[in-house]
Amino acid sequence: MIEQAIEKEREVMFKAFEAKMNDVVEKRDRILTQQLNRSLEERRLEIAAAQEEKETKKPWWNKLFSK
């Protein structure tokens, strides 16, 4: 009887621990996903800016002969 109560309490504690760990892991995953998305967006913007700069930049011979 006491052993069953102890086993039942152990199961309850394990389930609570498991639920807490799942919450922690899910929160960590959400944060990591947000950071990754932010990093990817920053990288996309950097690439777009570099491409735009490359397109607007004149070759050296255009600068030399445009005067």
C-alpha positions as CSV (number, residue, x, y, z in Angstrom):
1,M,0.0,0.0,0.0
2,I,2.7,2.5,1.0
3,E,4.8,1.3,-2.0
4,Q,2.0,2.0,-4.4
5,A,1.5,5.5,-2.9
6,I,5.3,6.1,-3.3
7,E,5.2,4.8,-6.9
8,K,2.2,7.0,-7.7
9,E,3.9,10.1,-6.2
10,R,7.1,9.2,-8.1
11,E,5.0,9.1,-11.4
12,V,3.4,12.4,-10.6
13,M,6.8,14.0,-9.9
14,F,8.2,12.5,-13.1
15,K,5.3,13.8,-15.2
16,A,5.7,17.3,-13.7
17,F,9.4,17.2,-14.4
18,E,8.9,16.0,-17.9
19,A,6.3,18.7,-18.6
20,K,8.7,21.4,-17.2
21,M,11.5,20.1,-19.4
22,N,9.3,20.1,-22.4
23,D,8.4,23.7,-21.8
24,V,12.0,24.7,-21.3
25,V,13.0,22.9,-24.5
26,E,10.2,24.5,-26.5
27,K,11.1,27.9,-25.2
28,R,14.7,27.4,-26.1
29,D,13.7,26.2,-29.6
30,R,11.5,29.2,-30.2
31,I,14.3,31.6,-29.1
32,L,16.9,29.8,-31.3
33,T,14.5,29.9,-34.3
34,Q,13.9,33.6,-33.8
35,Q,17.6,34.3,-33.6
36,L,18.3,32.2,-36.7
37,N,15.5,34.0,-38.6
38,R,16.9,37.4,-37.5
39,S,20.4,36.4,-38.5
40,L,19.2,35.1,-41.9
41,E,17.3,38.3,-42.5
42,E,20.3,40.5,-41.6
43,R,22.4,38.4,-44.0
44,R,19.8,38.8,-46.8
45,L,19.8,42.6,-46.3
46,E,23.7,42.7,-46.3
47,I,23.7,40.7,-49.6
48,A,21.0,42.9,-51.1
49,A,23.0,46.1,-50.1
50,A,26.2,44.6,-51.5
51,Q,24.5,43.7,-54.8
52,E,22.9,47.2,-55.0
53,E,26.3,48.8,-54.4
54,K,27.9,46.6,-57.0
55,E,25.2,47.6,-59.6
56,T,25.5,51.3,-58.9
57,K,29.2,51.4,-58.8
58,K,30.8,52.4,-62.1
59,P,33.7,50.6,-63.5
60,W,37.0,52.6,-63.3
61,W,37.2,53.2,-67.0
62,N,33.7,54.9,-67.0
63,K,34.9,57.2,-64.2
64,L,38.1,57.9,-66.2
65,F,36.4,58.6,-69.6
66,S,33.2,60.2,-68.4
67,K,34.9,63.6,-67.9
